């Protein structure tokens, strides 16, 4: 199992049933004044 999947599995196991996790991700990056790069969370 890759480290990211293992981390997600540990988080899910630690949470109570029905709980929700809100995680910060990478910010959107502007390509130019009116267009963003396609969003990728990694």
Z-matrix of the N, CA and C atoms (Angstrom, degrees):
N
C 1 1.463
C 2 1.529 1 107.88
N 3 1.326 2 116.92 1 133.45
C 4 1.462 3 118.34 2 -179.75
C 5 1.530 4 109.95 3 -71.50
N 6 1.333 5 117.90 4 159.83
C 7 1.468 6 120.63 5 -174.95
C 8 1.526 7 113.90 6 -60.52
N 9 1.325 8 117.43 7 -32.77
C 10 1.461 9 119.83 8 -178.86
C 11 1.524 10 110.80 9 -70.99
N 12 1.323 11 116.85 10 -42.22
C 13 1.467 12 120.76 11 177.26
C 14 1.522 13 110.23 12 -65.27
N 15 1.321 14 117.28 13 -38.78
C 16 1.467 15 120.85 14 178.48
C 17 1.526 16 110.33 15 -63.90
N 18 1.316 17 116.97 16 -41.15
C 19 1.466 18 121.12 17 178.87
C 20 1.524 19 110.84 18 -63.92
N 21 1.338 20 116.81 19 -42.81
C 22 1.469 21 120.12 20 177.62
C 23 1.520 22 110.91 21 -63.78
N 24 1.323 23 117.41 22 -39.31
C 25 1.465 24 121.06 23 179.53
C 26 1.522 25 110.87 24 -64.81
N 27 1.335 26 117.57 25 -41.09
C 28 1.474 27 120.49 26 177.91
C 29 1.522 28 110.92 27 -64.13
N 30 1.322 29 116.97 28 -41.28
C 31 1.460 30 120.69 29 178.24
C 32 1.522 31 110.32 30 -62.55
N 33 1.321 32 117.21 31 -46.70
C 34 1.467 33 121.09 32 -179.60
C 35 1.524 34 111.28 33 -62.07
N 36 1.324 35 117.48 34 -38.30
C 37 1.464 36 120.79 35 179.90
C 38 1.526 37 111.38 36 -68.93
N 39 1.332 38 117.52 37 -30.64
C 40 1.462 39 121.31 38 -178.18
C 41 1.526 40 112.68 39 -80.86
N 42 1.328 41 117.17 40 -16.08
C 43 1.461 42 120.62 41 -176.92
C 44 1.519 43 111.37 42 -84.79
N 45 1.327 44 115.83 43 150.24
C 46 1.458 45 121.41 44 175.48
C 47 1.524 46 109.51 45 -75.53
N 48 1.335 47 117.66 46 154.73
C 49 1.469 48 120.06 47 177.78
C 50 1.533 49 111.18 48 -57.30
N 51 1.305 50 116.86 49 134.54
C 52 1.457 51 121.79 50 179.80
C 53 1.519 52 114.17 51 83.33
N 54 1.337 53 117.70 52 -1.97
C 55 1.461 54 120.93 53 -179.70
C 56 1.530 55 110.13 54 -74.11
N 57 1.327 56 115.11 55 158.58
C 58 1.461 57 121.54 56 179.62
C 59 1.520 58 108.11 57 -126.75
N 60 1.324 59 117.50 58 136.25
C 61 1.462 60 122.35 59 175.91
C 62 1.524 61 108.35 60 -108.27
N 63 1.330 62 116.54 61 132.32
C 64 1.461 63 122.00 62 175.95
C 65 1.523 64 106.28 63 -110.83
N 66 1.322 65 116.71 64 118.15
C 67 1.459 66 121.87 65 -174.42
C 68 1.521 67 110.80 66 -116.66
N 69 1.315 68 116.43 67 138.80
C 70 1.461 69 121.36 68 175.28
C 71 1.522 70 108.58 69 -75.07
N 72 1.309 71 117.08 70 144.22
C 73 1.464 72 121.72 71 178.61
C 74 1.519 73 109.46 72 -126.89
N 75 1.300 74 116.32 73 -177.84
C 76 1.459 75 121.30 74 179.61
C 77 1.531 76 109.99 75 -65.51
N 78 1.329 77 117.58 76 143.56
C 79 1.468 78 119.71 77 177.89
C 80 1.527 79 111.27 78 -71.92
N 81 1.324 80 116.15 79 157.87
C 82 1.457 81 120.44 80 174.31
C 83 1.523 82 108.81 81 -70.02
N 84 1.327 83 117.02 82 146.02
C 85 1.461 84 121.86 83 -180.00
C 86 1.525 85 109.23 84 -115.25
N 87 1.325 86 115.59 85 132.87
C 88 1.464 87 120.26 86 178.97
C 89 1.523 88 110.89 87 -77.68
N 90 1.312 89 116.15 88 136.94
C 91 1.466 90 122.44 89 174.18
C 92 1.526 91 108.50 90 -85.28
N 93 1.327 92 115.74 91 -45.35
C 94 1.463 93 122.64 92 174.56
C 95 1.527 94 106.78 93 -152.16
N 96 1.308 95 118.92 94 -163.95
C 97 1.465 96 121.33 95 -172.30
C 98 1.527 97 114.57 96 -61.54
N 99 1.327 98 118.80 97 -26.51
C 100 1.464 99 118.94 98 -175.71
C 101 1.533 100 114.10 99 -133.54
N 102 1.306 101 117.32 100 19.65
C 103 1.463 102 120.07 101 -178.39
C 104 1.523 103 109.76 102 -144.22
N 105 1.322 104 115.91 103 136.94
C 106 1.459 105 120.54 104 178.34
C 107 1.523 106 109.84 105 -102.72
N 108 1.330 107 116.04 106 157.43
C 109 1.455 108 120.58 107 169.83
C 110 1.522 109 107.73 108 -68.15
N 111 1.325 110 118.22 109 153.16
C 112 1.470 111 119.44 110 175.07
C 113 1.532 112 109.00 111 -57.93
N 114 1.314 113 116.42 112 133.68
C 115 1.463 114 120.48 113 -176.14
C 116 1.519 115 110.99 114 -71.84
N 117 1.328 116 115.95 115 131.06
C 118 1.465 117 122.75 116 172.96
C 119 1.520 118 106.71 117 -133.56
N 120 1.300 119 117.19 118 125.36
C 121 1.461 120 120.84 119 -174.44
C 122 1.511 121 113.51 120 -69.67
N 123 1.310 122 119.75 121 -17.20
C 124 1.457 123 121.05 122 -179.25
C 125 1.504 124 109.97 123 -96.39
